[in-house]
Amino acid sequence: MPRWCWRVRGRGRPPRERLIRVGLECLVFAPLDASGMPLQGPPIYLRPDELEALRLVYLEGRAQEEAARLMRVSRGTLWRALDNGRRKLIQALVERRPIIVSPSPAPSNP
C-alpha cells in the first residue's frame, strides 16, 4: 500500500504516514465553459489524504472510525481531512476553479 505523509518541518510532533489506496500521481480536473474550453483561475490543491478520506467515507460509505483505522490515523485527523476536502471541493465548484490532486505541497502564495 502506498504511504503518504505531509512533511512539515518545524516545531511540534511530526505527522504520521497515512495509508492511501488510490494512486499518488498528479490529477487535474478543470471546469469547461459552454464552448468546451477550460476555465482559467487559480487552482485548488487537494491533498491525497483528503481525497482518500472523501473516498472511504462518501464513496464507499464507511464509518469515520473504520476509515480512520484503514488510513492508520486518528478519527480527529480523518475528520479534519474530510472537512478540508469538502471545503476545497465546494469552493472549486462554486468559484469554477480547477482542482489539482498532488502528492507534493501546494505552492505558497506570495
SULMO-V8570 format. One record per residue. RES is the residue in one small letter. SS is DSSP state (2 for helix, 1 for strand, 0 for the rest). OMEGA is omega in whole degrees, 0 to 359 (* if undefined). NEAR is the number of other C-alpha atoms within 10 Angstrom. Layout:
res:ss:omega:near
RES:SS:OMEGA:NEAR
RES:SS:OMEGA:NEAR
//
This chain:
res:ss:omega:near
m:0:176:9
p:1:175:11
r:1:181:13
w:1:179:17
c:0:177:17
w:0:185:16
r:0:178:12
v:0:178:11
r:0:176:9
g:0:185:7
r:0:176:6
g:0:181:7
r:0:179:8
p:0:181:12
p:0:178:12
r:0:175:14
e:0:178:16
r:1:175:21
l:1:181:20
i:1:183:21
r:0:174:16
v:0:181:13
g:0:181:12
l:0:178:17
e:0:181:10
c:0:177:11
l:1:179:12
v:1:175:13
f:1:183:14
a:0:176:17
p:0:180:16
l:1:175:14
d:0:184:11
a:0:180:7
s:0:178:6
g:0:179:8
m:0:179:10
p:1:176:14
l:0:180:14
q:0:178:13
g:0:178:13
p:0:184:12
p:0:172:16
i:1:181:18
y:1:178:21
l:1:181:23
r:0:180:22
p:2:179:27
d:2:176:28
e:2:178:21
l:2:180:18
e:2:178:24
a:2:178:26
l:2:180:22
r:2:183:17
l:2:186:20
v:2:187:18
y:2:181:13
l:2:182:10
e:0:177:10
g:0:180:11
r:0:175:14
a:0:181:12
q:2:179:19
e:2:180:15
e:2:179:13
a:2:178:23
a:2:179:22
r:2:179:14
l:2:179:15
m:2:182:21
r:0:175:16
v:0:177:17
s:0:178:14
r:2:178:16
g:2:178:12
t:2:178:15
l:2:180:25
w:2:178:18
r:2:178:13
a:2:178:21
l:2:181:23
d:2:179:14
n:2:180:16
g:2:178:22
r:2:182:16
r:2:181:11
k:2:180:16
l:2:179:17
i:2:178:11
q:2:180:14
a:2:180:21
l:2:183:12
v:2:183:8
e:2:178:11
r:0:182:18
r:0:177:21
p:0:176:21
i:1:177:21
i:1:174:17
v:1:186:21
s:0:177:16
p:0:178:19
s:0:181:16
p:0:177:13
a:0:177:14
p:0:181:7
s:0:179:5
n:0:179:4
p:0:*:3
//
